[in-house]
């Protein structure tokens, strides 16, 4: 259940974060209509606050607000998905290179620990656990880059990709292959091989894209 606190960030910002997390987690699905009344009741905020939050989420690409209709979770088309994966490849390969070059020993240790949690989640076969573990893994990875702009853009990107990641990971042997690919990347990071790690990560993303972009998995 979504909740916000009156003692922390501005209420509108908290409403944005709460709705965004529902989309990223997959609890709100592509094409799902958002009821302003229900959101007002659940978050205990005004309708104006919800409308402002939806306008921001529309600007970020998480929702659409068609003319004369209420807001709905954005549906990612085939072309949208391809574009997102191309952007993901550029952004994340750069992040991996920065991590190798800049991350301190504490952050490196944190990444390897996050990797172990991620591998356990993959072994469990629980898609939600995999997504949560991946989110934590990425949080550590981006923190190690020392680049806050990159981290901010990456968070928005992963929100847009959340549904596709869930589809990819639910596809046959993909969880096992993804786990093995990430292990190879971590080995390259541990060896201090920035270009090698980035190259392995590029292939990891392309493999994920090839799985997620299977015709029957992408909504038209």
Secondary structure, 3 states (H helix, E strand, C coil): CCCCCCCCCCHHHHHHHHHHHHHHCCCCCCCCECCHHHHHHHHCCCHHHHHHHHHHHHHHCCEEECCCCCEEECCCCHHHHHHHHHHHHHHHHHHHHHHHHHCCHHHHHHHHHHHHHHHHHHHHCCHHHHHHHHHHHHHHHHHHHCCHHHHHHHHHHHHHHHHHHHHHHCCCCHHHHHHHHHHHHHHHHHCCCHHHHHHHHHHHHHHHHHHHCCHHHCCC
